[in-house]
C-alpha cells in the first residue's frame, strides 16, 4: 500500500478549515501523519497569509480516487473553483506524492511540481519525511530543503489539531 502525501492550505477561516480538513481526511483515510502548520505570505497575489501543512497516510485507493476525495472535502468547505491559479482559498488540498509513482497526465502530475517550487510545500514535507526521496530527482527532501533557494519566510504556527 503506497504512502500518500498531500499539501493542505487555507487563507480564509484558516484554523477552522485546516482542522476540519484533517478530521475529514482521518474519517476517509484513517491514521494520518501531520507536519507542523506553517504560516506564509500569499504567493502570486495580494491576500491574507496562508496556513499550510503536509499530511501523509497509506491508501490502496488509486491516485484519481484520492484526488476525487480531496475535491469533495474542498467542496464541503465551500471551495469555489475558478480559472485563477493564484487566489484566496478556503481550502486547497493537493496530492503531491503517491509512493514513487511518476505520472504526467493532464489531470494527474506526480510528483507535484509544487514540491520544488514552493517552500510551504517542501519544508513541511522535509519535516515529515526528511529521508524520503523525490522519485524523479533522487534527492532526499531534507537535502532539497537545504538546497532550496527560494523565499524561506515561513513561520511555525501553534495550531492544535486533534
N, C-alpha and C positions, 0 to 999 in steps of 0.2 A: 504494500500500500504506500503510494508516494506521499512525501511530506509536501504540503502546500503552504505557500507564503502569500499573504495579502497585505496590501497597504490600505490604511484607513485614514481619511482626512475629513475635517469639517471646519468651516469658519462661521457658521451660523448656529446658534444654540449649541455650541461646540461640545461642552462637557456632557450634556444630556444625550446628544446624538452619538458620541463615541461610546459612552457607557451602554446605551441601548443597542447599538450595533454589535458590540461584543457579546451582549446577552443573546441577541438573535443568532449570532454565529455559534454560540455554545449550544443553543437549542437544536440547530441543524447539524453541526459538525462534531459536537461532543467536546472533549478536552482540547483546550487551546493553550498555546504558549504565547505570552504577551511581552512585547518590548516596553520600554518606558514610553511615556507620552511626551512628545516634543512640540513646542510652540515655535512657529516660524512666520516670517512675513509672507504675504501673498506673493506668488510668482506669476509674472505676466500681466498683472492688472493691479490697480489700486483697490485695496479692500482690507477688511479686518484680518487679523492674524489667524492662521490655521493651527489646529491641533492635529498632529499626525502620529501614527504608530504602525508597527508591523505585527501581524498575528500569524501564528503557524499552527497547523493541525494536519493530521493524517486523514486521508479520504480515499475511498475507492470509486468516488464519483468521477466522471470524465471532467476535463477542464471546462468544457462547454456547459455542463450541468452546474458546475460550481459558479461559473460566471452568471448563469441564469439565477441562481440563488442570491448572488450578490446584488443583481439588478432588483430582485424582489425586495430585499432588505432596504436598498436605497429608496425604492418607490414607497415602501411603507413609512419611510421617514420624510416623505414629502419631496423627494428629489424630482425636479423638473428638468427634463433632458432638452438641451439646446445645442446649437451648432458650435457655439463658442467653446474652445478648449479651455481658456483661462477665464474663469468666472467664479463668483461666490458659490459655495456648495453647502447645502445642508448636510450631505453625506456623500462621500466618494469612496468606493471600495474597488480596488483593482487587484486582479490576480497577477502577481509578479513572478512567481516560480511554481512549477508543478514538477516536483522531483528534479530530474535533469533533462526534462523534455525541452527540445528546441523546436519551435513552430513559428512559421511566418505565413499565416493566413490573414485575409482581410479582417476577420473578427477575432483572431487569436494570435497574438505575437508574444512568444515566450523564449527566453526570459524577457520580461518587460524592460524596455529601454530606460524607463524611469530610474532603475537601479543605478545606472551610470550617470544619469543627468541631474538627479536631484538629491541633495543632502538629506532632505526629510524622508526619503525612502532608504537611501544607503545607510545612514547612521543607525536607525533602529534595526535594520536587517543585520548589520555588522554586530550590533549589541546582542541580538537574539541568537545569531548563528555565526559567530566570528570565524570559525574554521570551515564553514560551508564554502563551497567553490562555485563560482559563476560558471554555468555549463558551457558557455561559448568562450569566455576569456581565460578559463582555467586558473583563475586567481581567487584567493580567499576574500571574503567580504571584509575581513579586518584589514587586509593589505589594500584592498580597493579604497577603504575609508582613509587609511594612512596616506595614500597617494592622491586622494581627491583634491582637486584644485579649485573647485567652485566655491560659492558662498557657503560658509560653515556656520552661519548665525542661527543656531538652534539653541533652545533653552528647555531643559527638562522641566516638566510641569508635574506637580504632585497631584495626580488625579486618581483617587481610589476607585478601582474597578473591581466589582465583586463577581 
